[in-house]
Amino acid sequence: MYVELDFERGDLDGALEKAGHDNGEPTFWLWEGVTPYLTAAAQRAALQAIAARSAQGSQLTMEYVEPTGSKAHGIRWVVRALQEPYVGLINRTTAVERLNEEGWRVIEDTGPADWRRRYGLPALTAEGLRERIALAD
């Protein structure tokens, strides 16, 4: 199920309820392409709402972007030119802490180097944006 929402102003719990989410059944949450555009407060509120609607056995994948890398400055410029906020870059430690604080237990946190090793791809020679994926239950 896809739920459209302005995370900075909207009610995620209400939007999920309206969309028909059954909070009595385990859910696999895919939170991708969102966190870089949200303030820390909005990230926390969304994680709290998702945790509150998650039955035992639910899992969450959260894609996030670290504020380092040779391409980070260029991406920030492009996003700013498109008049999009780019305020939610977080490092690994903060991402894990934020998930844990809002009721999630991080099972795995991986990035491009891990994915390349896992799938037998050659290592990158240039540093790019530092996208990562945290899996939590």
KEVEX-958363 format. One record per residue: x negated, y negated, z of N, C-alpha, C in turn; residue in three letters; residue number from 1. Coordinates in pm, whole numbers, plus 50000, padded with zeros to 5 digits. Example, Ala and Ser with C-alpha at 12.3 -4.5 7.8 and 13.67 -1.06 7.14 Angstrom:
BEGIN
{n_x:48681	n_y:50569	n_z:50780	ca_x:48770	ca_y:50450	ca_z:50780	c_x:48680	c_y:50330	c_z:50780	rest:ala	nr:1}
{n_x:48715	n_y:50225	n_z:50708	ca_x:48633	ca_y:50106	ca_z:50714	c_x:48710	c_y:49997	c_z:50787	rest:ser	nr:2}
END
This chain:
BEGIN
{n_x:49916	n_y:50116	n_z:50000	ca_x:50000	ca_y:50000	ca_z:50000	c_x:49911	c_y:49877	c_z:50000	rest:met	nr:1}
{n_x:49942	n_y:49782	n_z:49918	ca_x:49871	ca_y:49656	ca_z:49910	c_x:49957	c_y:49550	c_z:49976	rest:tyr	nr:2}
{n_x:49899	n_y:49473	n_z:50066	ca_x:49972	ca_y:49366	ca_z:50133	c_x:49897	c_y:49236	c_z:50110	rest:val	nr:3}
{n_x:49963	n_y:49141	n_z:50046	ca_x:49904	ca_y:49010	ca_z:50022	c_x:49929	c_y:48921	c_z:50142	rest:glu	nr:4}
{n_x:49821	n_y:48850	n_z:50186	ca_x:49834	ca_y:48769	ca_z:50307	c_x:49723	c_y:48666	c_z:50313	rest:leu	nr:5}
{n_x:49756	n_y:48548	n_z:50362	ca_x:49655	ca_y:48449	ca_z:50397	c_x:49615	c_y:48482	c_z:50540	rest:asp	nr:6}
{n_x:49501	n_y:48547	n_z:50557	ca_x:49458	ca_y:48594	ca_z:50689	c_x:49433	c_y:48479	c_z:50787	rest:phe	nr:7}
{n_x:49406	n_y:48360	n_z:50738	ca_x:49380	ca_y:48247	ca_z:50826	c_x:49509	c_y:48191	c_z:50886	rest:glu	nr:8}
{n_x:49622	n_y:48211	n_z:50817	ca_x:49748	ca_y:48151	ca_z:50862	c_x:49862	c_y:48249	c_z:50882	rest:arg	nr:9}
{n_x:49852	n_y:48366	n_z:50820	ca_x:49964	ca_y:48460	ca_z:50819	c_x:49967	c_y:48557	c_z:50936	rest:gly	nr:10}
{n_x:50073	n_y:48633	n_z:50941	ca_x:50095	ca_y:48734	ca_z:51045	c_x:50075	c_y:48871	c_z:50983	rest:asp	nr:11}
{n_x:49958	n_y:48930	n_z:51003	ca_x:49926	ca_y:49059	ca_z:50942	c_x:50020	c_y:49168	c_z:50992	rest:leu	nr:12}
{n_x:50044	n_y:49172	n_z:51122	ca_x:50134	ca_y:49274	ca_z:51178	c_x:50272	c_y:49265	c_z:51112	rest:asp	nr:13}
{n_x:50326	n_y:49145	n_z:51103	ca_x:50457	ca_y:49127	ca_z:51040	c_x:50458	c_y:49164	c_z:50893	rest:gly	nr:14}
{n_x:50350	n_y:49129	n_z:50822	ca_x:50341	ca_y:49161	ca_z:50680	c_x:50334	c_y:49312	c_z:50658	rest:ala	nr:15}
{n_x:50260	n_y:49382	n_z:50744	ca_x:50252	ca_y:49528	ca_z:50732	c_x:50386	c_y:49593	c_z:50766	rest:leu	nr:16}
{n_x:50452	n_y:49542	n_z:50868	ca_x:50585	ca_y:49593	ca_z:50905	c_x:50682	c_y:49574	c_z:50789	rest:glu	nr:17}
{n_x:50684	n_y:49455	n_z:50732	ca_x:50774	ca_y:49423	ca_z:50620	c_x:50745	c_y:49511	c_z:50498	rest:lys	nr:18}
{n_x:50618	n_y:49544	n_z:50477	ca_x:50580	ca_y:49627	ca_z:50363	c_x:50611	c_y:49774	c_z:50383	rest:ala	nr:19}
{n_x:50652	n_y:49810	n_z:50506	ca_x:50691	ca_y:49949	ca_z:50532	c_x:50583	c_y:50036	c_z:50592	rest:gly	nr:20}
{n_x:50478	n_y:49977	n_z:50645	ca_x:50374	ca_y:50057	ca_z:50708	c_x:50430	c_y:50131	c_z:50828	rest:his	nr:21}
{n_x:50404	n_y:50261	n_z:50837	ca_x:50448	ca_y:50345	ca_z:50949	c_x:50334	c_y:50356	c_z:51049	rest:asp	nr:22}
{n_x:50345	n_y:50283	n_z:51160	ca_x:50236	ca_y:50284	ca_z:51258	c_x:50233	c_y:50409	c_z:51343	rest:asn	nr:23}
{n_x:50322	n_y:50504	n_z:51317	ca_x:50321	ca_y:50632	ca_z:51387	c_x:50240	c_y:50738	c_z:51314	rest:gly	nr:24}
{n_x:50197	n_y:50708	n_z:51194	ca_x:50118	ca_y:50802	ca_z:51113	c_x:49976	c_y:50750	c_z:51097	rest:glu	nr:25}
{n_x:49876	n_y:50840	n_z:51096	ca_x:49738	ca_y:50795	ca_z:51072	c_x:49728	c_y:50721	c_z:50939	rest:pro	nr:26}
{n_x:49647	n_y:50619	n_z:50937	ca_x:49629	ca_y:50534	ca_z:50818	c_x:49481	c_y:50523	c_z:50787	rest:thr	nr:27}
{n_x:49449	n_y:50525	n_z:50660	ca_x:49313	ca_y:50493	ca_z:50616	c_x:49318	c_y:50351	c_z:50563	rest:phe	nr:28}
{n_x:49251	n_y:50260	n_z:50632	ca_x:49248	ca_y:50119	ca_z:50596	c_x:49125	c_y:50090	c_z:50512	rest:trp	nr:29}
{n_x:49144	n_y:50026	n_z:50398	ca_x:49034	ca_y:49985	ca_z:50312	c_x:49035	c_y:49833	c_z:50308	rest:leu	nr:30}
{n_x:48940	n_y:49773	n_z:50381	ca_x:48932	ca_y:49628	ca_z:50392	c_x:48811	c_y:49585	c_z:50313	rest:trp	nr:31}
{n_x:48833	n_y:49550	n_z:50187	ca_x:48724	ca_y:49525	ca_z:50092	c_x:48741	c_y:49387	c_z:50029	rest:glu	nr:32}
{n_x:48630	n_y:49314	n_z:50019	ca_x:48632	ca_y:49184	ca_z:49952	c_x:48707	c_y:49077	c_z:50029	rest:gly	nr:33}
{n_x:48713	n_y:49089	n_z:50161	ca_x:48791	ca_y:48995	ca_z:50241	c_x:48705	c_y:48921	c_z:50343	rest:val	nr:34}
{n_x:48623	n_y:48993	n_z:50417	ca_x:48554	ca_y:48933	ca_z:50531	c_x:48467	c_y:48811	c_z:50498	rest:thr	nr:35}
{n_x:48400	n_y:48805	n_z:50381	ca_x:48317	ca_y:48687	ca_z:50356	c_x:48397	c_y:48556	c_z:50348	rest:pro	nr:36}
{n_x:48527	n_y:48567	n_z:50325	ca_x:48610	ca_y:48449	ca_z:50307	c_x:48686	c_y:48410	c_z:50435	rest:tyr	nr:37}
{n_x:48664	n_y:48484	n_z:50542	ca_x:48739	ca_y:48459	ca_z:50666	c_x:48649	c_y:48409	c_z:50777	rest:leu	nr:38}
{n_x:48704	n_y:48323	n_z:50860	ca_x:48633	ca_y:48281	ca_z:50981	c_x:48623	c_y:48400	c_z:51075	rest:thr	nr:39}
{n_x:48535	n_y:48389	n_z:51173	ca_x:48520	ca_y:48495	ca_z:51272	c_x:48652	c_y:48518	c_z:51345	rest:ala	nr:40}
{n_x:48724	n_y:48411	n_z:51376	ca_x:48852	ca_y:48425	ca_z:51447	c_x:48953	c_y:48503	c_z:51363	rest:ala	nr:41}
{n_x:48960	n_y:48476	n_z:51234	ca_x:49053	ca_y:48549	ca_z:51147	c_x:49011	c_y:48694	c_z:51131	rest:ala	nr:42}
{n_x:48880	n_y:48720	n_z:51124	ca_x:48833	ca_y:48859	ca_z:51118	c_x:48877	c_y:48934	c_z:51242	rest:gln	nr:43}
{n_x:48855	n_y:48873	n_z:51359	ca_x:48893	ca_y:48939	ca_z:51485	c_x:49043	c_y:48964	c_z:51493	rest:arg	nr:44}
{n_x:49122	n_y:48865	n_z:51457	ca_x:49268	ca_y:48879	ca_z:51464	c_x:49316	c_y:48991	c_z:51373	rest:ala	nr:45}
{n_x:49258	n_y:49000	n_z:51252	ca_x:49297	ca_y:49107	ca_z:51160	c_x:49257	c_y:49244	c_z:51215	rest:ala	nr:46}
{n_x:49136	n_y:49254	n_z:51269	ca_x:49092	ca_y:49382	ca_z:51325	c_x:49180	c_y:49423	c_z:51443	rest:leu	nr:47}
{n_x:49222	n_y:49328	n_z:51524	ca_x:49313	ca_y:49358	ca_z:51636	c_x:49447	c_y:49408	c_z:51584	rest:gln	nr:48}
{n_x:49503	n_y:49340	n_z:51484	ca_x:49633	ca_y:49379	ca_z:51430	c_x:49627	c_y:49518	c_z:51367	rest:ala	nr:49}
{n_x:49519	n_y:49544	n_z:51294	ca_x:49503	ca_y:49676	ca_z:51230	c_x:49490	c_y:49783	c_z:51337	rest:ile	nr:50}
{n_x:49410	n_y:49757	n_z:51440	ca_x:49393	ca_y:49855	ca_z:51549	c_x:49527	c_y:49882	c_z:51618	rest:ala	nr:51}
{n_x:49604	n_y:49777	n_z:51641	ca_x:49734	ca_y:49793	ca_z:51710	c_x:49832	c_y:49876	c_z:51627	rest:ala	nr:52}
{n_x:49819	n_y:49874	n_z:51496	ca_x:49910	ca_y:49949	ca_z:51408	c_x:49855	c_y:50087	c_z:51371	rest:arg	nr:53}
{n_x:49743	n_y:50125	n_z:51428	ca_x:49676	ca_y:50250	ca_z:51389	c_x:49706	c_y:50363	c_z:51485	rest:ser	nr:54}
{n_x:49768	n_y:50467	n_z:51433	ca_x:49793	ca_y:50588	ca_z:51511	c_x:49662	c_y:50664	c_z:51527	rest:ala	nr:55}
{n_x:49660	n_y:50754	n_z:51624	ca_x:49543	ca_y:50842	ca_z:51643	c_x:49508	c_y:50907	c_z:51510	rest:gln	nr:56}
{n_x:49378	n_y:50911	n_z:51478	ca_x:49332	ca_y:50971	ca_z:51353	c_x:49314	c_y:50871	c_z:51240	rest:gly	nr:57}
{n_x:49349	n_y:50745	n_z:51264	ca_x:49331	ca_y:50641	ca_z:51161	c_x:49183	c_y:50606	c_z:51148	rest:ser	nr:58}
{n_x:49147	n_y:50559	n_z:51029	ca_x:49010	ca_y:50514	ca_z:51004	c_x:49015	c_y:50383	c_z:50926	rest:gln	nr:59}
{n_x:48907	n_y:50307	n_z:50939	ca_x:48894	ca_y:50178	ca_z:50871	c_x:48760	c_y:50171	c_z:50802	rest:leu	nr:60}
{n_x:48758	n_y:50129	n_z:50676	ca_x:48633	ca_y:50091	ca_z:50612	c_x:48637	c_y:49940	c_z:50595	rest:thr	nr:61}
{n_x:48532	n_y:49875	n_z:50641	ca_x:48523	ca_y:49731	ca_z:50631	c_x:48398	c_y:49696	c_z:50551	rest:met	nr:62}
{n_x:48418	n_y:49634	n_z:50436	ca_x:48306	ca_y:49585	ca_z:50357	c_x:48273	c_y:49446	c_z:50409	rest:glu	nr:63}
{n_x:48144	n_y:49420	n_z:50428	ca_x:48103	ca_y:49288	ca_z:50472	c_x:47972	c_y:49252	c_z:50404	rest:tyr	nr:64}
{n_x:47934	n_y:49125	n_z:50414	ca_x:47814	ca_y:49076	ca_z:50347	c_x:47723	c_y:49010	c_z:50449	rest:val	nr:65}
{n_x:47597	n_y:49053	n_z:50450	ca_x:47498	ca_y:48992	ca_z:50538	c_x:47451	c_y:48859	c_z:50478	rest:glu	nr:66}
{n_x:47413	n_y:48765	n_z:50563	ca_x:47376	ca_y:48632	ca_z:50514	c_x:47232	c_y:48620	c_z:50467	rest:pro	nr:67}
{n_x:47174	n_y:48727	n_z:50415	ca_x:47037	ca_y:48725	ca_z:50366	c_x:47034	c_y:48778	c_z:50224	rest:thr	nr:68}
{n_x:46923	n_y:48767	n_z:50161	ca_x:46907	ca_y:48819	ca_z:50026	c_x:46876	c_y:48707	c_z:49929	rest:gly	nr:69}
{n_x:46803	n_y:48739	n_z:49826	ca_x:46759	ca_y:48638	ca_z:49732	c_x:46874	c_y:48579	c_z:49651	rest:ser	nr:70}
{n_x:46984	n_y:48651	n_z:49637	ca_x:47096	ca_y:48601	ca_z:49558	c_x:47200	c_y:48529	c_z:49643	rest:lys	nr:71}
{n_x:47185	n_y:48531	n_z:49775	ca_x:47286	ca_y:48473	ca_z:49863	c_x:47310	c_y:48326	c_z:49834	rest:ala	nr:72}
{n_x:47204	n_y:48249	n_z:49813	ca_x:47219	ca_y:48105	ca_z:49786	c_x:47299	c_y:48082	c_z:49658	rest:his	nr:73}
{n_x:47266	n_y:48155	n_z:49552	ca_x:47336	ca_y:48140	ca_z:49424	c_x:47483	c_y:48178	c_z:49435	rest:gly	nr:74}
{n_x:47512	n_y:48284	n_z:49507	ca_x:47651	ca_y:48326	ca_z:49525	c_x:47728	c_y:48219	c_z:49602	rest:ile	nr:75}
{n_x:47667	n_y:48165	n_z:49706	ca_x:47734	ca_y:48059	ca_z:49783	c_x:47767	c_y:47940	c_z:49694	rest:arg	nr:76}
{n_x:47676	n_y:47903	n_z:49603	ca_x:47699	ca_y:47791	ca_z:49514	c_x:47817	c_y:47820	c_z:49421	rest:trp	nr:77}
{n_x:47821	n_y:47940	n_z:49363	ca_x:47930	ca_y:47977	ca_z:49272	c_x:48063	c_y:47977	c_z:49346	rest:val	nr:78}
{n_x:48066	n_y:48036	n_z:49464	ca_x:48190	ca_y:48043	ca_z:49541	c_x:48236	c_y:47902	c_z:49579	rest:val	nr:79}
{n_x:48143	n_y:47817	n_z:49618	ca_x:48177	ca_y:47678	ca_z:49652	c_x:48232	c_y:47606	c_z:49530	rest:arg	nr:80}
{n_x:48174	n_y:47629	n_z:49412	ca_x:48221	ca_y:47566	ca_z:49288	c_x:48364	c_y:47610	c_z:49256	rest:ala	nr:81}
{n_x:48398	n_y:47731	n_z:49294	ca_x:48534	ca_y:47782	ca_z:49273	c_x:48629	c_y:47739	c_z:49384	rest:leu	nr:82}
{n_x:48578	n_y:47660	n_z:49476	ca_x:48653	ca_y:47608	ca_z:49590	c_x:48708	c_y:47719	c_z:49679	rest:gln	nr:83}
{n_x:48629	n_y:47823	n_z:49695	ca_x:48663	ca_y:47932	ca_z:49786	c_x:48577	c_y:47919	c_z:49912	rest:glu	nr:84}
{n_x:48633	n_y:47946	n_z:50028	ca_x:48550	ca_y:47945	ca_z:50148	c_x:48457	c_y:48067	c_z:50146	rest:pro	nr:85}
{n_x:48340	n_y:48051	n_z:50199	ca_x:48245	ca_y:48163	ca_z:50209	c_x:48183	c_y:48152	c_z:50346	rest:tyr	nr:86}
{n_x:48266	n_y:48175	n_z:50447	ca_x:48231	ca_y:48142	ca_z:50585	c_x:48210	c_y:48265	c_z:50673	rest:val	nr:87}
{n_x:48236	n_y:48383	n_z:50622	ca_x:48237	ca_y:48502	ca_z:50705	c_x:48122	c_y:48599	c_z:50688	rest:gly	nr:88}
{n_x:48006	n_y:48551	n_z:50645	ca_x:47891	ca_y:48639	ca_z:50633	c_x:47846	c_y:48678	c_z:50774	rest:leu	nr:89}
{n_x:47821	n_y:48807	n_z:50795	ca_x:47781	ca_y:48856	ca_z:50927	c_x:47671	c_y:48960	c_z:50912	rest:ile	nr:90}
{n_x:47584	n_y:48969	n_z:51013	ca_x:47479	ca_y:49070	ca_z:51007	c_x:47531	c_y:49202	c_z:51064	rest:asn	nr:91}
{n_x:47450	n_y:49307	n_z:51050	ca_x:47492	ca_y:49441	ca_z:51093	c_x:47528	c_y:49446	c_z:51241	rest:arg	nr:92}
{n_x:47446	n_y:49386	n_z:51323	ca_x:47472	ca_y:49390	ca_z:51467	c_x:47606	c_y:49326	c_z:51499	rest:thr	nr:93}
{n_x:47633	n_y:49210	n_z:51441	ca_x:47758	ca_y:49140	ca_z:51465	c_x:47876	c_y:49220	c_z:51412	rest:thr	nr:94}
{n_x:47862	n_y:49281	n_z:51296	ca_x:47971	ca_y:49361	ca_z:51239	c_x:48009	c_y:49476	c_z:51332	rest:ala	nr:95}
{n_x:47908	n_y:49549	n_z:51379	ca_x:47935	ca_y:49661	ca_z:51470	c_x:47996	c_y:49612	c_z:51601	rest:val	nr:96}
{n_x:47940	n_y:49506	n_z:51657	ca_x:47994	ca_y:49450	ca_z:51781	c_x:48139	c_y:49406	c_z:51763	rest:glu	nr:97}
{n_x:48167	n_y:49338	n_z:51652	ca_x:48303	ca_y:49288	ca_z:51627	c_x:48401	c_y:49404	c_z:51615	rest:arg	nr:98}
{n_x:48364	n_y:49507	n_z:51543	ca_x:48452	ca_y:49624	ca_z:51531	c_x:48474	c_y:49688	c_z:51668	rest:leu	nr:99}
{n_x:48367	n_y:49709	n_z:51742	ca_x:48380	ca_y:49771	ca_z:51875	c_x:48466	c_y:49687	c_z:51969	rest:asn	nr:100}
{n_x:48447	n_y:49554	n_z:51968	ca_x:48524	ca_y:49465	ca_z:52054	c_x:48674	c_y:49470	c_z:52024	rest:glu	nr:101}
{n_x:48709	n_y:49498	n_z:51901	ca_x:48850	ca_y:49499	ca_z:51862	c_x:48910	c_y:49639	c_z:51860	rest:glu	nr:102}
{n_x:48842	n_y:49734	n_z:51925	ca_x:48902	ca_y:49865	ca_z:51944	c_x:48860	c_y:49973	c_z:51847	rest:gly	nr:103}
{n_x:48761	n_y:49946	n_z:51766	ca_x:48713	ca_y:50045	ca_z:51669	c_x:48580	c_y:50104	c_z:51714	rest:trp	nr:104}
{n_x:48554	n_y:50227	n_z:51672	ca_x:48426	ca_y:50294	ca_z:51699	c_x:48359	c_y:50318	c_z:51566	rest:arg	nr:105}
{n_x:48244	n_y:50256	n_z:51545	ca_x:48174	ca_y:50268	ca_z:51418	c_x:48111	c_y:50405	c_z:51407	rest:val	nr:106}
{n_x:48144	n_y:50474	n_z:51299	ca_x:48091	ca_y:50608	ca_z:51271	c_x:47967	c_y:50597	c_z:51183	rest:ile	nr:107}
{n_x:47972	n_y:50505	n_z:51088	ca_x:47864	ca_y:50491	ca_z:50990	c_x:47863	c_y:50347	c_z:50939	rest:glu	nr:108}
{n_x:47744	n_y:50296	n_z:50914	ca_x:47728	ca_y:50164	ca_z:50855	c_x:47619	c_y:50177	c_z:50749	rest:asp	nr:109}
{n_x:47654	n_y:50157	n_z:50624	ca_x:47559	ca_y:50182	ca_z:50515	c_x:47553	c_y:50064	c_z:50419	rest:thr	nr:110}
{n_x:47443	n_y:50060	n_z:50345	ca_x:47421	ca_y:49956	ca_z:50245	c_x:47364	c_y:50014	c_z:50118	rest:gly	nr:111}
{n_x:47327	n_y:49927	n_z:50024	ca_x:47281	ca_y:49972	ca_z:49892	c_x:47167	c_y:50073	c_z:49895	rest:pro	nr:112}
{n_x:47068	n_y:50055	n_z:49982	ca_x:46957	ca_y:50151	ca_z:49987	c_x:47007	c_y:50289	c_z:50029	rest:ala	nr:113}
{n_x:47101	n_y:50292	n_z:50125	ca_x:47158	ca_y:50419	ca_z:50169	c_x:47237	c_y:50486	c_z:50056	rest:asp	nr:114}
{n_x:47315	n_y:50407	n_z:49982	ca_x:47396	ca_y:50462	ca_z:49873	c_x:47306	c_y:50516	c_z:49763	rest:trp	nr:115}
{n_x:47196	n_y:50448	n_z:49735	ca_x:47105	ca_y:50496	ca_z:49630	c_x:47040	c_y:50628	c_z:49671	rest:arg	nr:116}
{n_x:46998	n_y:50638	n_z:49797	ca_x:46941	ca_y:50764	ca_z:49845	c_x:47045	c_y:50875	c_z:49841	rest:arg	nr:117}
{n_x:47164	n_y:50844	n_z:49889	ca_x:47270	ca_y:50945	ca_z:49898	c_x:47306	c_y:51001	c_z:49762	rest:arg	nr:118}
{n_x:47308	n_y:50916	n_z:49660	ca_x:47354	ca_y:50959	ca_z:49528	c_x:47240	c_y:50977	c_z:49429	rest:tyr	nr:119}
{n_x:47115	n_y:50977	n_z:49479	ca_x:47000	ca_y:51007	ca_z:49395	c_x:46969	c_y:50902	c_z:49290	rest:gly	nr:120}
{n_x:46994	n_y:50776	n_z:49321	ca_x:46967	ca_y:50669	ca_z:49227	c_x:46832	c_y:50605	c_z:49259	rest:leu	nr:121}
{n_x:46766	n_y:50546	n_z:49159	ca_x:46636	ca_y:50483	ca_z:49186	c_x:46651	c_y:50362	c_z:49278	rest:pro	nr:122}
{n_x:46546	n_y:50333	n_z:49352	ca_x:46546	ca_y:50219	ca_z:49443	c_x:46547	c_y:50089	c_z:49363	rest:ala	nr:123}
{n_x:46606	n_y:49988	n_z:49422	ca_x:46606	ca_y:49855	ca_z:49360	c_x:46473	c_y:49787	c_z:49387	rest:leu	nr:124}
{n_x:46425	n_y:49711	n_z:49290	ca_x:46301	ca_y:49638	ca_z:49311	c_x:46328	c_y:49495	c_z:49358	rest:thr	nr:125}
{n_x:46445	n_y:49441	n_z:49327	ca_x:46479	ca_y:49304	ca_z:49368	c_x:46588	c_y:49310	c_z:49474	rest:ala	nr:126}
{n_x:46576	n_y:49220	n_z:49568	ca_x:46677	ca_y:49213	ca_z:49674	c_x:46798	c_y:49137	c_z:49624	rest:glu	nr:127}
{n_x:46916	n_y:49191	n_z:49644	ca_x:47038	ca_y:49125	ca_z:49603	c_x:47122	c_y:49087	c_z:49723	rest:gly	nr:128}
{n_x:47246	n_y:49065	n_z:49700	ca_x:47337	ca_y:49039	ca_z:49812	c_x:47338	c_y:49161	c_z:49901	rest:leu	nr:129}
{n_x:47356	n_y:49140	n_z:50026	ca_x:47346	ca_y:49247	ca_z:50124	c_x:47485	c_y:49298	c_z:50163	rest:arg	nr:130}
{n_x:47556	n_y:49357	n_z:50069	ca_x:47685	ca_y:49415	ca_z:50099	c_x:47665	c_y:49543	c_z:50178	rest:glu	nr:131}
{n_x:47754	n_y:49564	n_z:50273	ca_x:47748	ca_y:49685	ca_z:50355	c_x:47891	c_y:49733	c_z:50377	rest:arg	nr:132}
{n_x:47902	n_y:49859	n_z:50415	ca_x:48033	ca_y:49917	ca_z:50446	c_x:48022	c_y:49987	c_z:50581	rest:ile	nr:133}
{n_x:48110	n_y:49949	n_z:50672	ca_x:48119	ca_y:50014	ca_z:50802	c_x:48243	c_y:50103	c_z:50802	rest:ala	nr:134}
{n_x:48227	n_y:50226	n_z:50845	ca_x:48337	ca_y:50319	ca_z:50862	c_x:48361	c_y:50336	c_z:51011	rest:leu	nr:135}
{n_x:48485	n_y:50318	n_z:51053	ca_x:48516	ca_y:50326	ca_z:51196	c_x:48644	c_y:50402	c_z:51218	rest:ala	nr:136}
{n_x:48660	n_y:50455	n_z:51339	ca_x:48787	ca_y:50517	ca_z:51376	c_x:48831	c_y:50461	c_z:51508	rest:asp	nr:137}
END
